[in-house]
Amino acid sequence: MTTANAPVLHPDLVPAQRDCLDTLPLTGNHVVSGPPGSGKSLLAAHRAVHLALTGHPTVLLSRSNLLRQLLQGMLDGLTVPGAPAEAATVHSWIQRRFGHDVPRTEDGWFDWTALTHRVAATLGENDAATPHLVVDEGQDLSPGFYRLVRLAAASVTVFADECQRLTETNSTLTEITEALGRSTSRVEIAGNHRNTREIASLAEHFRTAGPRPDLPFRSGPRPEVRHYSGDKDIADDIAARAARQPRDRVGVIVNSLRTAAELMRRLERAGLAQEPQLYSSAAGSGRYRDLDLGRPGVVLVHRASAKGLDFDTVVIPDTETDAGTDPTAATLRMAYYVMITRARERLVLGWQGSGLPRQLAGLDGWVESR
């Protein structure tokens, strides 16, 4: 296979997702955008498998290590013999490509300009080893990264949603497209196949830009706003939810690793059917670094690592930590947009203290208060 469109390898996708894959040529650079729940991560994995069939090495990149684990699991389930594709973080791929002495800027991030000059000086030397790159959650990477990979990759396919830009080194869809070159195509995929109508409606309250997506038809319980008396109350509520839905994955998204550690300590003593899991980006390896995201049970993650994930139930227990932030601030709204849309069936926005956090005010039409 060379320039023909990729075959449909796995027909379990919905028609809009299959159409998206079928219309993407195996050459050139492409930017695919869509709202939460449209299946961008799944499509990214499928796209990587399709590109691997060309015989070029193919790498599926993400900024988050936890998302990389999820993507690697997807790739493992889509493997085509003789056409391997791998998932990697941008950090690990850059260091493998350029060495561990990669030049960096004062903020500690890679010096994209210096790396681009390195690649430009060696263009054409080993084209057979030049990889296809697929990038998931591409809005979290800077235009400088895309100017680099425009030269360093055989092709670049980016899946992104600029309404979910949570990092300091982010890009808009226009910036990504311009950095990859004028011939870069833009593709939009619609639909929300993750959230219930009630959860998606609440998320819309926090969305910052772009056209209003169609709401899902599937219905479920209204999200809850719940007052907690303390960490014990939070842990007891999480444990009770896990017991009521033993086959569900319960994601607890926190704003502090201290809170995550305290809840983990309490949940480990709660006698849950499945051992709780906690992800810490500071851990080099082991149980707090390598998670099994496919099994039922409770997973505690920091907000910064939640993007790209999904859970049957999501509990955001510490919304009071945002009480001092302007509730209209784009960064805060994006954070809640991302966290809320991680939930497939049930959502809880929790808070402690004597007064409802300002960003939760005015949600009466979307939530149940407890």
C-alpha positions as CSV (number, residue, x, y, z in Angstrom):
1,M,0.0,0.0,0.0
2,T,1.3,3.5,-0.8
3,T,-1.1,6.4,-1.5
4,A,-4.5,4.6,-1.5
5,N,-6.9,5.3,1.2
6,A,-6.6,3.0,4.2
7,P,-8.9,0.0,4.4
8,V,-11.5,-0.4,7.2
9,L,-9.7,-2.9,9.4
10,H,-12.2,-2.9,12.2
11,P,-15.8,-2.4,11.3
12,D,-17.0,-1.9,14.9
13,L,-16.8,1.9,14.5
14,V,-19.8,4.0,13.9
15,P,-20.4,5.2,10.3
16,A,-19.0,8.8,11.0
17,Q,-15.8,7.3,12.4
18,R,-15.4,4.9,9.5
19,D,-15.9,7.7,7.1
20,C,-13.3,9.8,8.8
21,L,-10.7,7.0,8.5
22,D,-11.6,6.2,4.9
23,T,-11.2,9.8,3.7
24,L,-7.7,10.3,5.2
25,P,-5.0,9.5,2.6
26,L,-2.0,7.6,3.8
27,T,0.2,10.6,2.7
28,G,0.3,14.2,3.8
29,N,-0.5,16.0,7.0
30,H,-4.0,16.1,8.5
31,V,-5.7,17.7,11.4
32,V,-8.8,16.0,12.7
33,S,-11.0,17.9,15.2
34,G,-14.0,16.9,17.2
35,P,-15.8,17.3,20.6
36,P,-15.3,15.1,23.6
37,G,-16.8,11.7,23.1
38,S,-16.4,11.7,19.3
39,G,-13.9,8.9,19.5
40,K,-10.7,10.9,18.6
41,S,-8.4,8.6,20.7
42,L,-9.9,5.5,19.2
43,L,-9.6,6.9,15.7
44,A,-6.0,7.9,16.4
45,A,-5.2,4.2,17.3
46,H,-6.9,3.0,14.2
47,R,-5.1,5.6,12.1
48,A,-1.8,4.5,13.5
49,V,-2.5,0.9,12.5
50,H,-3.5,1.9,9.0
51,L,-0.3,3.9,8.6
52,A,1.8,1.0,9.9
53,L,0.6,-1.0,6.9
54,T,2.7,1.2,4.6
55,G,5.9,-0.3,6.0
56,H,7.1,2.8,7.7
57,P,7.6,2.8,11.5
58,T,4.5,4.4,13.1
59,V,4.3,6.1,16.4
60,L,1.2,7.3,18.3
61,L,2.2,10.3,20.4
62,S,0.6,11.9,23.4
63,R,1.9,14.4,26.0
64,S,0.4,12.5,28.9
65,N,2.0,9.2,30.0
66,L,-1.3,8.0,31.4
67,L,-3.0,8.6,28.0
68,R,0.0,6.8,26.4
69,Q,-0.9,3.7,28.5
70,L,-4.5,3.9,27.3
71,L,-3.5,4.3,23.7
72,Q,-1.0,1.4,23.9
73,G,-3.8,-0.8,25.2
74,M,-5.9,0.2,22.2
75,L,-3.0,-0.6,19.8
76,D,-2.5,-3.9,21.4
77,G,-6.1,-4.8,20.6
78,L,-5.8,-3.6,17.0
79,T,-2.5,-5.2,16.1
80,V,-2.1,-6.3,12.5
81,P,0.7,-8.9,12.0
82,G,3.7,-7.5,10.3
83,A,2.6,-3.9,10.8
84,P,3.5,-2.9,14.4
85,A,2.6,0.6,15.8
86,E,3.6,1.9,19.2
87,A,2.4,4.5,21.6
88,A,4.9,6.9,23.2
89,T,5.0,10.2,25.0
90,V,6.4,13.2,23.2
91,H,9.2,13.4,25.8
92,S,10.3,9.8,25.3
93,W,10.1,10.0,21.5
94,I,12.1,13.2,21.3
95,Q,14.8,11.8,23.6
96,R,15.0,8.6,21.7
97,R,15.2,10.5,18.4
98,F,17.7,13.1,19.5
99,G,19.4,11.7,22.6
100,H,19.1,12.6,26.2
101,D,21.1,15.8,25.9
102,V,18.3,17.4,23.9
103,P,18.7,21.2,24.0
104,R,16.1,22.9,26.2
105,T,14.8,26.4,26.7
106,E,14.8,28.2,30.0
107,D,11.3,26.9,31.0
108,G,12.6,23.3,30.8
109,W,10.8,22.4,27.6
110,F,12.6,21.3,24.4
111,D,14.2,23.9,22.2
112,W,12.1,23.2,19.1
113,T,14.0,25.7,16.9
114,A,17.3,24.0,17.6
115,L,15.9,20.5,17.0
116,T,14.3,21.7,13.7
117,H,17.7,22.9,12.5
118,R,19.1,19.5,13.3
119,V,16.5,17.7,11.3
120,A,16.8,20.2,8.4
121,A,20.5,19.4,8.2
122,T,20.0,15.7,7.7
123,L,16.9,15.6,5.5
124,G,16.8,12.7,3.1
125,E,19.6,10.7,4.8
126,N,17.4,7.8,5.9
127,D,13.9,8.1,4.5
128,A,13.0,4.5,5.2
129,A,13.4,5.0,8.9
130,T,11.3,8.3,8.9
131,P,8.1,7.5,10.9
132,H,4.5,8.3,10.4
133,L,3.4,10.2,13.5
134,V,-0.1,10.3,14.9
135,V,-0.7,12.8,17.7
136,D,-3.6,12.5,20.2
137,E,-4.8,15.5,22.2
138,G,-2.6,17.6,19.9
139,Q,-3.9,20.9,21.2
140,D,-1.5,20.4,24.2
141,L,1.6,20.8,22.1
142,S,3.2,24.0,20.8
143,P,3.4,25.2,17.2
144,G,7.2,24.7,17.5
145,F,6.7,21.0,17.9
146,Y,4.6,20.9,14.8
147,R,7.2,22.8,12.8
148,L,9.7,20.2,13.9
149,V,7.7,17.1,13.0
150,R,6.7,18.6,9.6
151,L,10.3,17.9,8.7
152,A,11.0,14.9,11.0
153,A,8.0,12.7,9.9
154,A,6.8,11.0,6.8
155,S,3.3,12.2,7.6
156,V,1.6,13.8,10.6
157,T,-2.0,13.2,11.6
158,V,-3.2,15.2,14.6
159,F,-6.4,14.6,16.6
160,A,-7.3,17.7,18.7
161,D,-10.0,19.8,20.3
162,E,-9.0,23.4,21.0
163,C,-11.7,23.6,23.7
164,Q,-9.6,21.3,25.8
165,R,-6.3,23.3,25.9
166,L,-5.1,22.9,29.5
167,T,-1.3,23.1,29.1
168,E,0.8,26.2,28.9
169,T,2.4,24.9,25.7
170,N,-0.8,24.6,23.6
171,S,-1.9,25.4,20.1
172,T,-5.2,26.3,18.4
173,L,-6.3,24.2,15.4
174,T,-5.2,27.1,13.1
175,E,-1.8,27.2,14.6
176,I,-1.3,23.4,14.2
177,T,-2.4,23.6,10.6
178,E,-0.2,26.5,9.7
179,A,2.8,24.9,11.4
180,L,2.3,21.7,9.4
181,G,2.1,23.5,6.1
182,R,-0.4,25.0,3.7
183,S,-1.3,21.6,2.2
184,T,-2.5,20.2,5.6
185,S,-6.1,19.1,5.4
186,R,-8.7,19.8,8.0
187,V,-11.3,17.2,8.9
188,E,-14.1,17.5,11.5
189,I,-15.8,14.5,13.1
190,A,-19.1,15.0,14.9
191,G,-21.0,13.0,17.5
192,N,-20.7,12.3,21.2
193,H,-20.6,8.5,21.8
194,R,-19.4,8.7,25.4
195,N,-21.6,11.0,27.6
196,T,-25.3,10.9,28.4
197,R,-27.4,13.8,27.3
198,E,-27.5,15.1,30.9
199,I,-23.7,15.1,31.3
200,A,-23.1,16.6,27.8
201,S,-25.6,19.4,28.6
202,L,-23.8,20.3,31.8
203,A,-20.5,20.3,30.0
204,E,-21.9,22.8,27.5
205,H,-22.3,25.3,30.3
206,F,-18.5,25.3,30.6
207,R,-17.4,25.1,26.9
208,T,-15.5,28.2,25.9
209,A,-15.7,28.4,22.1
210,G,-16.7,26.8,18.8
211,P,-20.1,25.7,17.5
212,R,-22.5,23.9,19.8
213,P,-22.2,20.2,19.1
214,D,-25.3,18.0,18.9
215,L,-26.3,16.5,22.2
216,P,-26.3,12.7,22.6
217,F,-29.7,10.9,22.5
218,R,-28.7,8.5,25.3
219,S,-30.1,9.6,28.6
220,G,-29.1,8.9,32.2
221,P,-29.2,10.3,35.8
222,R,-28.7,14.0,36.3
223,P,-25.2,15.0,37.6
224,E,-25.0,15.6,41.3
225,V,-23.6,18.5,43.2
226,R,-22.7,17.1,46.6
227,H,-21.5,18.7,49.8
228,Y,-18.9,16.6,51.7
229,S,-18.1,17.0,55.4
230,G,-14.5,15.9,54.9
231,D,-12.2,13.4,53.4
232,K,-13.8,10.5,55.2
233,D,-17.2,11.4,53.8
234,I,-15.7,11.6,50.3
235,A,-14.0,8.2,50.6
236,D,-17.2,6.6,52.1
237,D,-19.2,7.9,49.1
238,I,-16.7,6.7,46.6
239,A,-16.6,3.2,48.2
240,A,-20.4,3.0,48.3
241,R,-20.6,3.9,44.6
242,A,-18.0,1.3,43.7
243,A,-19.9,-1.3,45.7
244,R,-23.2,-0.5,44.0
245,Q,-21.6,-0.7,40.5
246,P,-18.9,-3.4,40.9
247,R,-18.3,-3.7,37.1
248,D,-17.9,0.1,36.7
249,R,-14.7,2.1,36.4
250,V,-14.9,5.0,38.9
251,G,-12.6,8.0,38.1
252,V,-11.8,10.3,41.0
253,I,-10.3,13.5,39.5
254,V,-8.6,15.7,42.1
255,N,-6.8,19.1,42.1
256,S,-4.1,18.0,44.6
257,L,-1.9,14.9,44.9
258,R,-2.2,15.3,48.7
259,T,-5.9,14.8,48.4
260,A,-5.4,11.8,46.1
261,A,-3.0,10.2,48.6
262,E,-5.3,10.8,51.5
263,L,-8.3,9.3,49.6
264,M,-6.1,6.4,48.5
265,R,-5.1,5.7,52.1
266,R,-8.8,5.6,53.1
267,L,-10.0,3.6,50.1
268,E,-7.3,0.9,50.6
269,R,-8.8,0.3,54.1
270,A,-12.4,0.3,52.8
271,G,-12.5,-3.4,51.7
272,L,-13.2,-2.6,48.0
273,A,-13.7,-5.6,45.7
274,Q,-11.0,-4.2,43.4
275,E,-7.8,-2.6,44.7
276,P,-7.9,1.2,44.1
277,Q,-5.3,2.7,41.7
278,L,-3.6,6.0,41.9
279,Y,-1.6,7.6,39.2
280,S,1.3,10.0,40.0
281,S,3.4,11.5,37.2
282,A,6.2,11.8,39.8
283,A,6.5,8.1,40.1
284,G,9.3,6.6,37.9
285,S,7.7,3.1,37.7
286,G,5.6,0.7,39.7
287,R,2.0,0.7,41.0
288,Y,1.6,4.5,40.9
289,R,3.0,4.8,37.3
290,D,1.7,1.8,35.5
291,L,-2.1,1.3,35.8
292,D,-4.6,-1.1,34.4
293,L,-7.2,1.3,33.0
294,G,-9.4,-1.4,31.6
295,R,-10.4,-3.1,34.8
296,P,-13.3,-2.1,37.1
297,G,-12.7,-0.2,40.3
298,V,-11.5,3.2,41.5
299,V,-8.8,5.2,39.8
300,L,-7.5,8.4,41.4
301,V,-5.9,10.9,39.0
302,H,-4.8,14.5,39.0
303,R,-6.7,16.9,36.7
304,A,-3.5,17.3,34.6
305,S,-3.6,13.6,33.7
306,A,-7.3,13.1,33.1
307,K,-7.5,14.3,29.5
308,G,-8.3,11.5,27.0
309,L,-9.6,9.1,29.7
310,D,-13.1,8.1,30.4
311,F,-14.9,6.4,33.3
312,D,-18.4,5.1,33.9
313,T,-18.6,7.3,37.0
314,V,-16.6,10.5,37.6
315,V,-16.2,12.1,41.0
316,I,-14.7,15.5,41.2
317,P,-14.6,15.8,45.0
318,D,-12.7,19.1,45.6
319,T,-14.3,21.9,43.6
320,E,-13.9,24.2,46.5
321,T,-10.2,24.5,45.6
322,D,-11.3,26.7,42.7
323,A,-13.4,29.0,44.8
324,G,-10.9,31.8,44.5
325,T,-10.7,31.7,40.7
326,D,-12.8,33.8,38.5
327,P,-15.6,31.4,37.4
328,T,-15.7,33.0,33.9
329,A,-11.9,32.4,33.3
330,A,-11.3,30.4,30.2
331,T,-8.7,28.1,31.9
332,L,-11.2,27.2,34.6
333,R,-14.0,26.6,32.2
334,M,-11.8,24.4,30.0
335,A,-10.7,22.4,33.1
336,Y,-14.3,21.7,34.0
337,Y,-15.3,21.0,30.4
338,V,-12.6,18.3,30.2
339,M,-13.3,16.8,33.7
340,I,-17.1,16.6,33.2
341,T,-16.8,15.0,29.8
342,R,-14.7,12.1,31.2
343,A,-18.0,10.6,32.6
344,R,-20.0,8.1,30.7
345,E,-23.0,7.5,33.0
346,R,-22.7,9.3,36.3
347,L,-21.1,12.5,37.5
348,V,-20.5,14.0,41.0
349,L,-19.2,17.5,41.6
350,G,-18.3,17.6,45.3
351,W,-17.3,20.4,47.6
352,Q,-16.4,21.1,51.2
353,G,-16.8,24.2,53.3
354,S,-19.6,26.6,54.2
355,G,-20.5,28.1,50.8
356,L,-21.1,26.7,47.4
357,P,-18.1,27.4,45.1
358,R,-18.9,30.2,42.6
359,Q,-18.3,28.1,39.5
360,L,-21.1,25.7,40.6
361,A,-23.7,28.4,41.1
362,G,-26.6,28.6,38.7
363,L,-26.5,24.9,37.7
364,D,-29.9,24.1,39.1
365,G,-31.3,23.2,35.8
366,W,-28.6,20.6,35.1
367,V,-27.9,19.0,38.4
368,E,-29.3,17.4,41.6
369,S,-28.0,19.0,44.8
370,R,-27.3,16.8,47.8
